[in-house]
Amino acid sequence: MTAPWTRLDTQHWIDQLEHRIEDIDYYLNRTLEWCEDRGVYNDQAVFACALMTVIWVSHQRQEPLSKREAMEILGIEGWELVEDEEFELNQKYINLDIEDLLEEVYQKLFLT
């Protein structure tokens, strides 16, 4: 039998949600700085880096992330129409820091 949901459970859930939002915001800002520092202004490149950042942050936090949720976080119009399947981070990217991840994404998608 499961214990009833308590006010403390709700507060813990809210705290985790706030920390997740703060983490995503922090790393998205770092991603934009990374793009600006390297002269990356192509919308597709910036979007790809931002999307991978959101996926990476969720993975670092050991939290699932659906495609729909990622599009909503990034403010993409029509996000509610996106499939609600979960993203998985490629093994190649799991242990990279954010700068190395962004470099890999950019190199792979836009310089090859």
Backbone torsions as a table, in degrees:
resi	resn	phi	psi	omega
1	MET	NA	137.0	-178.5
2	THR	-88.6	139.4	178.0
3	ALA	-69.5	148.2	178.8
4	PRO	-66.1	150.1	177.7
5	TRP	-68.4	130.7	-175.9
6	THR	-112.4	170.9	175.6
7	ARG	-60.6	-38.3	177.7
8	LEU	-62.3	-39.7	176.5
9	ASP	-61.2	-42.2	179.2
10	THR	-63.5	-44.1	179.5
11	GLN	-63.2	-40.7	178.0
12	HIS	-62.7	-43.3	179.7
13	TRP	-62.3	-44.3	178.7
14	ILE	-63.3	-43.3	178.2
15	ASP	-59.2	-45.4	-179.8
16	GLN	-62.7	-40.9	179.0
17	LEU	-64.3	-43.0	177.5
18	GLU	-62.1	-42.8	179.6
19	HIS	-65.7	-37.6	178.8
20	ARG	-63.1	-46.7	179.7
21	ILE	-61.7	-43.7	178.3
22	GLU	-62.1	-43.3	179.2
23	ASP	-62.6	-47.4	-179.5
24	ILE	-62.3	-45.0	179.7
25	ASP	-60.6	-45.3	-179.8
26	TYR	-59.5	-48.2	-176.6
27	TYR	-75.4	-28.9	173.5
28	LEU	-66.3	-39.1	175.8
29	ASN	-63.4	-41.4	176.6
30	ARG	-63.4	-37.0	179.1
31	THR	-64.8	-44.2	178.0
32	LEU	-63.3	-40.1	176.1
33	GLU	-62.5	-42.5	178.9
34	TRP	-59.4	-45.7	179.8
35	CYS	-62.6	-46.4	180.0
36	GLU	-62.6	-42.7	-179.5
37	ASP	-61.6	-27.7	-177.9
38	ARG	-103.5	4.4	179.2
39	GLY	70.6	28.3	178.7
40	VAL	-91.4	105.9	-177.7
41	TYR	-122.3	-5.0	177.6
42	ASN	-61.0	125.2	-177.1
43	ASP	-55.1	-41.6	-179.3
44	GLN	-65.8	-39.7	180.0
45	ALA	-67.5	-44.8	179.9
46	VAL	-63.9	-42.2	178.4
47	PHE	-62.2	-45.7	-179.7
48	ALA	-59.9	-42.7	178.7
49	CYS	-66.2	-41.8	179.4
50	ALA	-65.1	-43.1	179.1
51	LEU	-62.0	-46.0	179.3
52	MET	-64.5	-32.2	177.4
53	THR	-64.1	-46.6	179.6
54	VAL	-61.8	-42.3	178.2
55	ILE	-63.6	-44.9	-179.0
56	TRP	-61.8	-46.1	179.4
57	VAL	-60.1	-45.5	179.6
58	SER	-61.1	-40.5	178.1
59	HIS	-64.8	-43.6	179.3
60	GLN	-60.5	-32.6	179.8
61	ARG	-86.5	-2.0	-178.9
62	GLN	57.7	44.4	179.1
63	GLU	-120.9	137.0	176.9
64	PRO	-67.5	154.1	179.1
65	LEU	-142.4	123.8	177.7
66	SER	-90.4	159.5	177.5
67	LYS	-60.6	-40.8	179.9
68	ARG	-61.6	-44.6	-179.3
69	GLU	-63.7	-41.2	179.4
70	ALA	-62.5	-42.4	179.6
71	MET	-66.5	-36.5	177.1
72	GLU	-65.5	-44.7	179.3
73	ILE	-58.4	-39.6	-177.7
74	LEU	-84.0	-1.1	176.3
75	GLY	72.3	30.3	-179.2
76	ILE	-80.0	125.9	177.9
77	GLU	-60.7	141.9	179.5
78	GLY	79.0	14.4	-178.2
79	TRP	-55.8	-29.8	-177.1
80	GLU	-70.6	-11.9	179.0
81	LEU	-93.7	-8.2	-178.2
82	VAL	-76.0	144.8	178.0
83	GLU	-56.9	145.5	-176.9
84	ASP	-97.7	41.1	177.8
85	GLU	-91.2	154.8	-174.0
86	GLU	-81.5	138.8	172.1
87	PHE	-77.3	146.4	170.0
88	GLU	-126.4	137.4	179.9
89	LEU	-84.5	128.3	178.5
90	ASN	-56.1	138.0	-179.9
91	GLN	-51.4	-32.3	-178.8
92	LYS	-59.6	-29.8	-173.3
93	TYR	-99.9	-7.8	-170.0
94	ILE	-57.9	-44.7	-174.1
95	ASN	-99.9	10.3	179.2
96	LEU	-79.5	148.9	170.4
97	ASP	-81.5	172.3	-171.2
98	ILE	-62.0	-40.0	-179.1
99	GLU	-65.9	-43.0	178.6
100	ASP	-65.5	-38.0	177.2
101	LEU	-60.8	-48.4	-178.7
102	LEU	-63.1	-40.1	177.8
103	GLU	-61.9	-44.5	178.2
104	GLU	-60.3	-47.4	-178.8
105	VAL	-61.6	-49.1	-178.0
106	TYR	-63.0	-46.9	-179.7
107	GLN	-59.3	-47.4	-175.0
108	LYS	-66.9	-44.7	-173.2
109	LEU	-86.2	-29.4	-169.3
110	PHE	-124.1	-7.7	-179.5
111	LEU	-121.0	3.9	179.3
112	THR	-104.6	NA	NA
